[in-house]
Amino acid sequence: MAKSVSSFRCSECGWTTLKWAGRCGECQQWGTVVDAGQTAGITRKLKAITLVGDGIARPITHVETDAAAHWPTGINEFDRVLGGGIVPGSVILLSGEPGVGKSTLLLEVASKAAAAKSRVLYVSAEESVSQVRLRAERTNALEPELFIAAETDLGVILGQIDAVKPDLIIIDSVQTVSSALSDGSPGMPSQVREVASTLIRVAKDRNLPVLLVGHVTKDGSIAGPRVLEHLVDVVCQFEGDRQTSLRFIRALKNRFGPTDEVGCFEMTGDGIAEVPDPSGLFLSRATEPVDGTCVTVALEGRRAMPVEVQALVTDTQAPNPRRVTSGVDAARVAMLLAVLQERAGMKLSAKDVYVSTVGGIRLTEPAADLAIALAIASAFTGLAVAHNVVAFGEISLAGEVRGALMSKQRVNEAVRLGFTTQIDAACGSIHAAVALALGTSRSPRDAELDRAF
C-alpha cells in the first residue's frame, strides 16, 4: 500500500527534500522551502494512453519546419534584440532597474503597433490611466487603437482581453497583478507563477503576443520564482545608469533569435530614442591629441563601439597613492599599474592615478587592457597618442599582449571610423606597444625618457 510521507519543496526552483530547511539547497534562497506532502511506496499502475495520428512520435527528419513570422515593432533597435520582431503567441519578459525606462519603451512599442492599425491593450498595474495618458502625450504616443486599463486583478484583465480583442498585450508589471485562484499578496512566488502561467496559456491559445514587465531584486536579478524565466519565450534586460542618458537592452534568453545582440537607446525629453550608430557617444571632441587618452573598440554583444579611455597621473604627498576609477574595473587597473611598473619601467608606485571612460560606458572585457595601459603611459610621460590610433588586447602579468575576441570585427569598425593604426597582439609586449603608441622607438625604460619621469 502507498503511504504518505512528509516532504518539502522549494517554491522557487522545485528542489525537494525530506527534511525542512530554511534555505534551499539548489537555488540558495531563504524561506522558500514549504511542506508538500507526496506519496511514497507502491502506487496504482498508470495506464498507457493510445496515441493516433500526429500524436505519435516520428523521425526528426520528417518534421516540417515553419519559420516563426516576426512582426516588426517599428523600433529597429528593439527588433534587433528580438531577432527581427515579435512572434505571434510569444511571451516576452522585460526587466530592469526602477526608472530605467521600461514603461517608456513599451509605451513607444504600443504606439508604433497601434499606428500600424494593430489593436493594443496596455494594462498598467502600477499607474493610473491619467498618469499613462500624460506620459503618452509627452512622448507623442497617442493613438486611437491603443487601449489603456489600470487593473491589478487577473480576472478583470482577462475580461478586458475578451472585450477589447487586442493584437498585442502589455502588462506593467507582472509582480503587481494578483489572481483569486492563488493565496498570498501580489508579488509572492505563488501569485507570480499563477499570473504568468495564465497569461502564457492565453497567449498560446489565441496566438497573441504578450509583453510582461518584471521587477528586479537588489542584486539585479529578476524578482519572483526562477520558473518565470523558464516559462516565457524571451527574457530581455534593460540596462542603464540614471546619471547618463544611454540605455542598453539585451536578450538573456530568446527562443526565436540570437542572444548576443544589443540595442542602444537614449533617454530624451520626448521619450526614448534609438541610437543606430553609437560610435560618437564615447569619444571626446578634442581637435588636437591630448596626453592621457587612448581609444579602444569594445564589444557589446555583437556590436563594436569605439570607447575613449582617459587617464591622469599626478604626484602625491600621501603615504598611500590614490587609485580612482570610473567605468573600468579597479582591480584590473591595479594589475595594469603593476605590469607597467615592472615590465615597462614606469615608477607609478608614488603617483595618484585616475582612470575613466568617456560617456559613462563601463568596460568589463579584458580586451580593454591595452587601451587602459596606453592611456596611463601617455599621462605618465606627457606624450599623446595620435588620433588615428586604436588599441585593443589583453595584457598578461608577464607583459605579453594577447589577442582579443572577434578582433576582425573590431578592426573593421576601426577602419570604418577612420582609425588607420591598430595596436594589438601583433606588437607582442606592453614594452613594444608603449613605444609604438607614443611615437618613439625608445620606451619609458630608456634613459632618454627617464629624465622626464
Salt bridges, closest charged atoms under 4 A:
GLU77 OE1 - ARG80 NE 3.95
GLU77 OE1 - ARG303 NH1 3.04
GLU126 OE2 - HIS215 NE2 2.52
GLU127 OE1 - ARG135 NH1 2.81
GLU137 OE2 - ARG133 NE 2.72
GLU145 OE1 - ARG119 NE 3.31
ASP162 OD1 - ARG206 NH2 2.63
GLU229 OE2 - ARG226 NE 3.57
ASP233 OD2 - LYS204 NZ 2.70
ASP233 OD1 - ARG255 NH1 2.71
GLU239 OE2 - ARG250 NE 3.07
ASP260 OD1 - ARG302 NE 3.26
GLU261 OE1 - ARG80 NH1 3.52
GLU261 OE2 - ARG302 NH2 2.78
ASP277 OD1 - ARG416 NH2 3.33
GLU300 OE1 - ARG250 NH2 2.72
ASP315 OD1 - LYS351 NZ 2.25
GLU365 OE1 - ARG410 NH2 2.93
ASP369 OD2 - ARG332 NH2 2.60
GLU394 OE2 - ARG332 NH2 3.58
GLU413 OE2 - ARG416 NH2 2.77
GLU448 OE1 - ARG442 NE 3.37
